[in-house]
């Protein structure tokens, strides 16, 4: 049962971030997007704290899965920005020649 809650945690957190856009949603302003990311992040942090305070195995499994989902979402986000910067540098170098 713990693997199930772990997988549900991954799916819920990745699903939330995918729904609003991991790298930036084109259907809302950047301000709204940042506010949603912040609300989800702080809400998830509070949930993790609650899961460990209550010391419930299912909640902890969900929190651990969600943590993995959060790390994957942040990694995709950072990779996206890194690739954008590399592309800008390459375009700048090509223009300078």
Secondary structure, 3 states (H helix, E strand, C coil): CHHHHHHHHHHHHHHHHHHHCCCCCCCCCHHHHHHHHHHHHHHHHHHHHHHHHHCCHHHHHHHHHHHHHHHHHHHHHHHHHHHHHHHHHHHHHHHHC
